[in-house]
Amino acid sequence: MNLLDENIMASQRERLRAWRIPVRQIGHDLAHKGLQDAEILPFLHHLQRPTFFTRDLGFYAREICHARYGIVCLAAAPDEAGVFIRRVLRHPRLNTQAKRMGTVARASRRGVSLWRLRAEVEEFLLWQSSGV
């Protein structure tokens, strides 16, 4: 499941759906509006292998890696979130749900920095194609 934080604009959610990328959003499809940051990690544990996309860079922390979910923090303008999400989902190292589980990633114009569960070193992945 691709889960969007409520800080992702509705226009970006609709853009992803227009690209046939299935997404659900906190406060729109799941949970209640105003879900606090401290409530999000416990909420993710109750879902079936979600990848949580947020613009809140505070979630980019090695210690919150967990085998039951993946987190992607978007270092992008609000109106670019959809493009970054699509690029993450198409990246060869992150293009399946299984590859995203146990990771906490930060997607930016340069590429994707990420921590994997039990990893001692942060990884950096370059984007595979031009754009963004």
C-alpha positions in Angstrom: 0.0 0.0 0.0 1.2 3.4 -0.9 0.2 5.8 1.9 0.4 9.5 1.6 0.7 11.8 4.6 -1.9 14.5 4.8 0.8 17.0 4.0 0.7 15.8 0.4 -1.6 18.1 -1.6 -4.8 16.7 -3.0 -3.7 17.7 -6.5 -0.6 15.5 -6.1 -2.8 12.6 -4.9 -5.0 13.0 -8.0 -1.9 13.2 -10.2 -0.7 9.9 -8.9 -4.1 8.3 -9.4 -4.2 9.7 -13.0 -0.9 7.9 -13.5 -2.6 4.7 -12.2 -0.5 4.6 -9.1 -2.7 3.3 -6.3 -2.5 5.6 -3.2 -4.4 6.2 0.0 -4.1 9.2 2.1 -4.2 9.8 5.8 -7.2 12.1 6.7 -8.9 11.4 3.3 -9.0 7.6 2.9 -7.6 6.3 6.2 -7.4 7.5 9.8 -8.5 10.9 10.8 -7.3 14.4 9.8 -4.8 15.8 12.2 -3.1 12.5 13.0 0.0 13.5 15.0 3.5 12.4 14.1 3.7 10.3 17.3 0.6 8.4 16.2 1.9 7.6 12.7 4.4 4.9 13.4 2.0 2.8 15.6 -0.6 3.3 12.8 1.8 2.0 10.2 2.2 -1.2 12.2 -1.5 -2.0 11.8 -1.4 -1.8 8.0 -0.4 -4.4 5.5 3.2 -3.5 4.4 2.7 0.2 3.7 5.1 2.6 2.1 4.5 6.0 3.8 5.3 9.1 1.8 5.7 12.4 3.6 7.1 15.8 3.2 8.1 15.8 6.9 11.8 15.3 6.9 11.7 14.6 10.6 10.8 11.0 9.7 14.2 10.5 8.0 15.8 8.7 11.0 17.7 5.4 11.0 16.2 4.4 14.3 12.6 4.2 12.9 13.5 1.5 10.3 11.1 -1.4 10.7 10.5 -4.6 8.7 6.7 -4.0 8.5 6.9 -0.7 6.6 8.9 1.7 4.5 9.1 5.5 4.8 10.0 8.0 2.1 10.6 11.6 3.0 10.2 14.0 0.1 12.6 16.9 0.0 10.5 18.5 -2.7 8.2 21.4 -3.3 4.6 20.7 -2.5 3.6 20.7 -6.2 6.5 18.2 -7.1 5.5 15.5 -4.6 3.8 13.3 -7.1 6.7 13.3 -9.5 9.1 12.3 -6.7 6.8 9.6 -5.5 6.6 8.1 -9.0 10.4 8.3 -9.5 10.9 6.4 -6.2 8.4 3.8 -7.1 10.1 3.3 -10.5 13.7 3.2 -9.1 15.1 -0.3 -9.7 16.3 -0.6 -6.1 12.9 0.5 -4.7 10.4 -0.6 -7.4 8.7 -3.4 -5.4 7.0 -3.3 -2.0 9.5 -5.9 -0.7 12.4 -3.7 -1.7 10.9 -0.8 0.3 10.1 -2.6 3.5 12.6 -1.9 6.3 13.8 1.3 4.7 13.7 5.0 5.6 14.5 7.1 2.6 14.9 10.8 1.7 14.2 11.6 -2.0 15.7 14.8 -3.3 16.7 16.3 -6.7 20.2 14.6 -6.3 18.8 11.1 -5.6 17.7 8.9 -2.7 19.5 8.6 0.6 18.3 5.7 2.6 18.8 3.6 5.7 18.0 -0.1 5.7 17.1 -2.2 8.7 20.3 -3.3 10.5 22.5 -1.3 8.1 25.6 0.4 9.5 26.0 2.8 6.6 23.6 5.1 4.8 23.1 4.3 1.1 22.8 6.8 -1.7 21.0 6.0 -5.0 21.2 8.1 -8.1 18.1 8.7 -10.2 18.0 6.3 -13.2 16.8 8.9 -15.7 16.9 12.6 -16.3 14.2 15.0 -15.0 13.1 16.4 -11.7 
